[in-house]
Amino acid sequence: MIPRVQFRLRFSRGDDIAVGPGKVDLLEAIEASGSISGAARSLGMSYRRAWLLVDTMNRCFRAPLVEAEAGGKRGGGARLTRLGAEVIERYRRIERDAARAGAAMGEAVTRWVKR
């Protein structure tokens, strides 16, 4: 088995994780599906779990990342706010930058990891 370098970036607010890899995945799934329930299904989690994660994110930031849309014929949905989209973009940029910066150091360390 070849070792690999993996960064797990998380931003916390007190005891809560404001945003991390799973929450960013959820935000992207909400953006793609237009709903929390659709995002939950695509990620294999319950609606309740997804809703609780969204609630935590919305409470941790100065403004909501996700807004519910009122029901209608299709029963409503959810959409990312501009801040939600910006959080995704910046989070993914930090991940890419960290991976590039750590690649050389990681190469040296992985040589020492048992294969």
C-alpha positions in Angstrom: 0.0 0.0 0.0 1.5 3.4 -1.0 1.2 6.0 1.7 -0.5 9.3 0.8 -0.6 12.8 2.2 -4.1 14.0 3.3 -5.1 17.4 4.8 -8.2 17.7 6.9 -8.9 21.4 7.2 -11.5 22.5 9.7 -12.6 25.9 11.0 -14.0 25.8 14.5 -16.1 28.3 16.5 -16.0 27.2 20.1 -16.9 23.5 20.3 -18.6 23.6 16.9 -16.9 22.8 13.6 -18.1 25.8 11.5 -16.9 24.1 8.3 -14.8 21.2 7.3 -14.5 18.6 4.5 -17.9 17.0 5.1 -19.8 20.2 5.4 -18.2 21.6 2.3 -19.3 18.4 0.5 -22.8 19.0 1.8 -22.8 22.6 0.6 -21.7 21.5 -2.9 -24.5 18.8 -2.8 -27.1 21.4 -1.8 -25.9 23.7 -4.7 -26.2 20.8 -7.1 -29.5 19.4 -6.0 -31.3 22.6 -4.8 -32.4 21.0 -1.6 -31.2 19.7 1.7 -33.0 16.4 1.3 -31.6 15.8 -2.2 -28.1 16.7 -0.9 -28.6 14.3 2.0 -29.7 11.5 -0.3 -26.7 12.0 -2.6 -24.3 11.8 0.3 -26.0 8.8 2.0 -27.0 10.7 5.1 -30.4 11.3 6.8 -32.2 14.6 6.2 -32.1 15.3 9.9 -28.3 14.9 10.0 -27.9 17.2 6.9 -30.3 19.7 8.4 -28.3 19.8 11.7 -25.1 20.3 9.8 -26.6 23.2 7.9 -28.0 24.7 11.1 -24.5 24.5 12.8 -22.9 26.2 9.8 -25.6 28.9 9.7 -25.1 29.6 13.4 -21.3 29.7 13.2 -21.1 32.3 10.4 -22.1 36.0 10.6 -24.6 35.3 7.9 -26.3 32.1 6.7 -24.6 29.9 4.1 -27.8 28.2 3.2 -31.3 29.6 2.9 -34.5 27.7 2.7 -36.9 28.5 -0.2 -40.6 28.5 0.4 -42.7 25.6 -0.7 -44.7 25.5 -3.8 -45.7 22.8 -6.2 -42.3 21.2 -5.7 -42.3 21.7 -1.9 -39.5 24.3 -1.7 -35.9 23.7 -1.4 -32.6 25.3 -0.4 -30.0 27.4 -2.0 -26.5 28.6 -1.1 -26.1 32.3 -0.3 -23.3 34.3 -1.8 -21.4 33.7 1.4 -22.0 29.9 1.1 -20.6 29.9 -2.4 -17.6 32.0 -1.3 -16.9 29.6 1.6 -16.8 26.7 -0.8 -14.5 28.5 -3.2 -12.1 29.6 -0.5 -12.1 26.3 1.3 -11.2 24.4 -1.9 -8.5 27.0 -2.7 -6.9 26.5 0.7 -7.0 22.7 0.2 -5.3 23.0 -3.2 -2.7 25.4 -1.9 -2.0 23.3 1.2 -1.7 20.1 -0.9 0.9 21.9 -3.2 2.8 23.3 -0.3 2.9 20.1 1.6 3.7 17.8 -1.4 7.5 18.0 -1.1 7.5 17.6 2.7 5.0 14.9 2.4 7.1 13.0 -0.1 10.0 12.9 2.3 7.8 11.7 5.2 6.0 9.1 3.1 9.3 7.5 2.3 9.6 6.7 6.0 6.1 5.2 6.2 5.9 1.4 6.1 4.6 0.1 2.9 
